[in-house]
Amino acid sequence: MTKPKLMLTWNGRQHKIKIRLDDTRMYGNVYGMLGDADGFSSNDLKKSDGKFTTKFEDFGNSWEIPGSCN
């Protein structure tokens, strides 16, 4: 794969960032805090252990790098 094309947009509001993948080969092949880009928002809250949650705080905390938020 060549360098992926990614666009990050911040509208100036707290907690509101939009990220767009311009390379369709990435759809469904990414994971983490941004979801998997498969077009289904219902499966975007997948925690780092592979389990799903409906709680945003649990989702975010699962991706924390130990010692990074002290």
C-alpha positions, 0 to 999 in steps of 0.5 A: 500500500502506498502512503494512506491519504488522511484528512483531519478537520477540527472545527474549533469546538472541544471534542469535535474532530472529523477524520476522513480516509481518502484511500478506500483500501483502508475502509474496514482495515483500521481500528482503535479510537477512530473505529474501523471505517467500515461505514457502520457506526454501530460497531465503532465502540470496540475496546482494545480487548476486542469487546464492544461497549456502549459507554464512551468512557469505557471505550476511551479508557480501554485505549489509554496507554498506561502512565500517559494520563497521569 
